[in-house]
Amino acid sequence: MDFQSMSDKAILAELGARIQRRRLALNITQIDLVNKAGVARKVIQNIEHGSNSSIKGFIRTLRALGSIDVLDQILPVTGPSPLELAKLKGRQRHYASGRKKKDGLKEGSV
């Protein structure tokens, strides 16, 4: 599926439909999922209908469905490349350097 070309609303709807299909495949009612996830029924309804919901509610729902491991596929842990490690000399990077404009100044600086 090409999420890049989809609107936010379409992505929410697709994720909600997938959550609902997963719940139904496991033969779990919304009420059972509510109890297992420790969230309000409205949270499950919002997620399944592609409405706004909190990340915390989404995470609890994934965990209750036994699907929390998909987060590793979505956002895999990345470390610095060997070249970056050599530049950092063992230190950890905490900030982005920002993009430079053509005149040599960083964006946002005056």
C-alpha positions as CSV (number, residue, x, y, z in Angstrom):
1,M,0.0,0.0,0.0
2,D,1.3,3.4,-0.9
3,F,0.8,5.4,2.3
4,Q,3.0,8.2,0.9
5,S,0.3,9.3,-1.5
6,M,-2.6,8.9,1.0
7,S,-4.1,11.7,3.1
8,D,-3.9,11.5,6.8
9,K,-7.6,10.7,7.0
10,A,-7.2,7.8,4.5
11,I,-4.3,6.4,6.5
12,L,-6.3,6.6,9.8
13,A,-9.1,4.8,8.1
14,E,-6.8,2.1,6.8
15,L,-5.1,1.6,10.1
16,G,-8.5,1.5,11.8
17,A,-9.8,-1.1,9.4
18,R,-6.7,-3.3,10.0
19,I,-7.1,-3.0,13.7
20,Q,-10.7,-4.1,13.4
21,R,-9.8,-7.0,11.1
22,R,-7.2,-8.1,13.6
23,R,-9.7,-7.9,16.4
24,L,-12.3,-9.9,14.5
25,A,-9.7,-12.5,13.4
26,L,-8.9,-13.1,17.0
27,N,-12.7,-13.3,17.7
28,I,-12.5,-10.5,20.3
29,T,-15.5,-8.2,20.9
30,Q,-15.0,-4.5,21.4
31,I,-15.9,-4.8,25.0
32,D,-13.4,-7.6,25.6
33,L,-10.7,-5.4,23.9
34,V,-11.7,-2.4,26.0
35,N,-11.2,-4.5,29.2
36,K,-7.9,-6.1,27.9
37,A,-6.5,-2.7,26.7
38,G,-7.7,-0.7,29.7
39,V,-9.2,2.0,27.5
40,A,-12.6,3.5,27.0
41,R,-14.9,1.9,24.4
42,K,-14.9,5.3,22.6
43,V,-11.1,4.9,22.1
44,I,-11.6,1.5,20.3
45,Q,-14.5,2.9,18.3
46,N,-12.4,6.0,17.2
47,I,-9.5,3.9,16.2
48,E,-11.6,1.4,14.2
49,H,-13.5,4.2,12.5
50,G,-10.3,6.1,11.6
51,S,-11.1,9.0,13.9
52,N,-8.6,10.9,16.0
53,S,-7.2,8.9,18.9
54,S,-4.3,9.2,21.2
55,I,-1.0,7.4,20.6
56,K,-1.3,5.9,24.1
57,G,-4.7,4.4,23.2
58,F,-3.3,3.0,19.9
59,I,-0.4,1.4,21.7
60,R,-2.6,-0.1,24.4
61,T,-4.8,-1.5,21.7
62,L,-1.9,-3.0,19.7
63,R,-0.6,-4.6,22.9
64,A,-4.0,-6.1,23.8
65,L,-4.2,-7.5,20.3
66,G,-0.7,-9.0,20.6
67,S,0.5,-6.8,17.8
68,I,2.9,-4.4,19.6
69,D,5.9,-5.9,17.8
70,V,4.8,-4.2,14.5
71,L,6.2,-1.0,15.9
72,D,9.7,-2.4,15.3
73,Q,8.7,-2.8,11.6
74,I,7.3,0.8,11.4
75,L,10.2,2.5,13.1
76,P,13.2,0.2,13.4
77,V,16.0,1.2,15.7
78,T,18.7,3.0,13.8
79,G,22.2,3.7,15.1
80,P,24.8,6.0,13.7
81,S,26.8,4.8,10.7
82,P,30.5,3.9,11.2
83,L,31.5,7.3,9.7
84,E,29.2,9.2,12.0
85,L,30.7,7.2,15.0
86,A,34.2,8.2,13.9
87,K,33.1,11.9,13.8
88,L,31.4,11.7,17.1
89,K,34.4,9.9,18.8
90,G,32.2,7.8,21.0
91,R,29.7,10.6,22.0
92,Q,26.0,10.4,21.2
93,R,24.3,12.9,18.9
94,H,21.4,14.8,20.5
95,Y,20.5,17.5,18.0
96,A,20.1,17.8,14.3
97,S,22.5,20.3,12.6
98,G,19.8,21.9,10.5
99,R,19.8,22.7,6.8
100,K,22.1,25.3,5.4
101,K,21.0,27.9,2.9
102,K,23.1,28.8,-0.1
103,D,24.5,31.9,1.6
104,G,26.0,29.7,4.4
105,L,23.6,30.6,7.1
106,K,21.4,28.0,8.8
107,E,17.7,28.2,8.3
108,G,16.0,30.0,11.1
109,S,19.1,32.0,12.0
110,V,19.3,35.8,11.4
